[in-house]
Amino acid sequence: MFTGLVQGIGKICAKEERGGDLRFAVDATGLGAIEFANGESIAVNGVCLTATDVRGAVFSADVSNETRSKTTLGGMAPGDMVNLERSLVLGQALGGHLVAGHVDAIGEVREIEDDGRSWRMQVAVPPELDRLIAVKGSICVDGVSLTVNETGTGLFGVNIVPHTMQVTALGSISRGTRVNIEVDIIARYLERLLSGDAGEANTEGGRISADLLERLGFGKGQE
């Protein structure tokens, strides 16, 4: 798990095709004097990858064909800058929101413009994500935890403060840039719960009903 608070900017220094999959080498000097361990999880532009072949500040990571097709990593090239975050340690402060590193969709920056000292960005996303994005809720864009301040059909808007622009790779994005999107994981679980995908909820036509809740012991008064 991650927090969406980027710890440093890295650079893709090598990219190798491997039978449909990819292997990247990432220069993580931007994370500072940190010793990586083989097998640890690192979020690269919001995608959870496993660090291998660690050599100083450079680590390699394999990208499966599935991840390649569902994220922007397949289109990245040596020299591209990426947001990096090491996995959350139990007991560590959670300054952003819980991020799994499992990208839901690729979005496209529709507009980005000055808004005082900050920037207002509007991102187009697949309409099926609309129900999972709420104003004042959290969303992860290329590994950065942001607060939603606008929603619409197939789009959402966020405000990016100067500090975030300076310490993340979002400072280099422009209109048309493709970005990795992960909705709030809590919204995902609520969607599954309320849709009745599994268990007794299916007996109610796929919905949780007042009758079902009462039969499960919720809402009963004292006798």
N, C-alpha and C positions, 0 to 999 in steps of 0.2 A: 504494500500500500504506500501511497505517496500523499503529499499535501497540496500540490499545485503551487508551492512556493519554490521557484527556480533557484538553484544554488549556484549556478554558473553557466556560462556559455561555452560550448564545445565546438569543435570543427571536424567535419568529416574529412579524414585524410586518406582514405582508400575505400574503394568499393569493388567487390568481386562477385561475378555471377557464378552460382554453383548449382547447376541443374534446375533452374527455376527459382531457387532460393537466392538470397543475397548474403554476403558477409561484409560488414562495415568495420573499418578501424576508425575510432573516434579519439581525437586529442582532447582530453579533459583537463588540460592545464588550468582552465578557468575555474575549476573547483578548488584550486589551491593545493597545498601540500597534504594530499590525502592518499593513503595507501588503499588501493582497491584489492578485493579478494576475488579470485576466480569463482564464478558461480553466483555472485551477488547481483541483485536486481537494480537496474538503473533505468530511469525514465528518460527517453530520448525523444524530444518533441512530443511528450505525452504518451509515448509507447513504451510499455514495460519490456525491457530486453535483458538478457543474461550476459554479464561480462565474462569474457573468456580471453585467454592468451594475453593476460595483463602484463604490460611492459612499461613500468614507470607510470606516467600520466596517460598512457595510451592503452585503450582496451579494444578488443574486437567483440562483435556481437552478430549472431546469425538472425536473419529475418526470413521467416517462412513465406511460402508463396501466398498463404492466406493473409498474413499480416501485410505483405507487400501489396496485395490487391485492395485492402481495406483501409490503408493509411497512406500518407504522403511520402513515406520512406522510399518507396520504389522509384520516385522521381528525383531523389536527392543525388548529388554528385560531390566529388571531392572539392573541398573549399567552402561548401555550404555550412552555415552556422546553425547550431541546434541548442535547444534548451535542455539542461541536464539537472536531474534531481536524484539523489540516492534514496533508497527506500526508508520509510518511516521506522524509527526505533521505538519500541514500547516505552512509554513514559515521556517521549519527546513532545514538546509543545506543538499543538495542531493549529497553525496560524491561518491556513487556507481552508480547505475542506477535504474530505476523504476522496482520494482519487485512486482508482484501481490500475490505471495504465492500460485499460482495454478500450480502445477507440470505438465509438459508436458509428461515426460517419466522417466523411470528408466534407468540410464546408468551404465556401469561397468568399473572400472579403468582397463585399459589394461596395461599401463606402468606408473611407477613413478620412476624417477631417478634424481640424483644430476645434477645440471647445474650451476656450480660455487657455489655461496652461496644460490642460489634458487633451486627450484625443477621444473622439467618439467613433466607434467602429461598428458597422453593421455587417453581419455575416449571413449568407444564404445557406440553408441546410435542407436536407430532405424533409418534406412536410410531415412524415411519420414521427419525427422527433418533436413536433410542436407540443404535444400533450405532456412531454417530459421537461419542458422548459418554462419556467415561471419568472415573472418580474420579482426582483429581490432574491431570487434563488441563485445558486452557484452553477457555474459551467466551466469546463476546462478547455482552453484553446491552446493547442501546441504545448501542452504541459503547464500552462499558466492558469491559476485559479482566478476567475473573474466573476463579478456580480452582474447579473442580467438587469438591464434597466428598460428594455423594450422587447416586445414580442410581436409577431405577426405571422401570417401564413408563410411557412418556409423561410423564416428569418428570425434573428434576434439581434439586439444591440447591446453593447457594453461600453463603459467608459474606462480608458486606460490612463493612469496617472503618470507623471514624468518619471518617477523612480522605476516603475515597471518597464517603461520604454528603454530606460538606460541599462538595466541589469538583465534584460531578456532579449531574445532574438526577435521579439515583436517589433522592435525599433526599426527593423529593415523591411517590414511587410508593406504592401501597397495594394491598391485595388486590383482584384483578380488573383491575388495570392491564395493558394489552397492551403487549408489548415486542418489539423486533426481536432476532432470534437469528441469530448466525452461528457455526457450529461451526468447530473448528480446521481450517484449510485443509489441513494435513498429513493429517488423517483423511480428508478428501475424496479426495485423491490416492491414498492407500493403498487406499481402497475401490475406486476405479476400477482400480487395478493388480491387486488381488486378485480382482476380479470377472471379469477377462479381457474387458473390453468391446471391446478392439481388438487387432489384431496376432495373433501366433502363439498367444497364450493361448486364442483361440477354438477352436483345434484340440484343446484338452484339455477340451472341454465347458464352457468358460467359467471354468476354474480353472487356477491355476498349480500344476503338479505337480512332483515330484522328477525325473521323467523329462524334463520340459521344461527344467528348470533345468540338468540334466546336458548335454542337447543344446546348450544355449546357452553351455556352457563353465564353468558354476558347479559347484563341488564335485569337480572332477577332481583326482586326486592327481598327484604327480610321476612321470614315466615314466623 
